[in-house]
Amino acid sequence: MQRPVKLIIFAGIALVLFYFISETFLNDDNYLIPLKKEREDKDLSFRSRTNSPFETEAERNQFKNLVYYEPNLDYRVKADVEWLEQQDTLHMPMTNGSTEAYLRTAIATFDIDGQEQKLTLYKKVTDEENEWFVPFTDKTNGFETYGGGRYLDVPYEEGAKTITLDFNRAYSPFCAYNPEYVCPVPPKDNRLTVAIPAGEKTYEVAL
């Protein structure tokens, strides 16, 4: 009779551990709470003088908050990474007609709504930030999101075979709020063929 009792005990312990791990690591709140805090912090920075696209105090006072799609874990996707053997430099066009040098390092391949999509992962040549810069366009641009496209910042991992692309963190460039700013224009190879209803939406001035 001892063996069945031990099996029951072990099964009970395993069940408790499963629920503990689920609550600790897989609970949506562990993802949503930091995301909400990031969005609140960005609103605060837009009201400040030091890190805001708004140049005048009147504009900063008029600003209420940025608008986002509701967080959706379907748009936090795992992507396969193909490193480019020849990591050439792209002179990415800017909104004022100039260019800025970015290094093409890898291609990320992923599925959205059952459709394969690809994005090139860039690193700014003069930037020491340990991040990939991923400018992109999608079918929401000009309708629900900024017409010039949006950006993703992705942690850089040397030799990574997979990465996570979190479109809930997609953001608009500063030139979406102030045309005086100069911003990179997403290149042709980063034009997605699907809509990405996630992340930051079009900013509208509060009346």
Secondary structure, DSSP 8 states (H G I E B T S, - for coil): -HHHHHHHHHHHHHHHHHHHHIIIII-THHHHHHHHHHHHHHHHHHHSSSS-S--SHHHHHH-----B----GGGEEEEEEEE-SS--EEEEEBTTS-EEEEEEEEEEEEEETTEEEEEEEEEETT---SEEEEEEB-TTBTTTB-TT-EEEEEE--TT-SEEEEEGGG-B--GGGT-TTS--B---GGGB-SS----SB-------
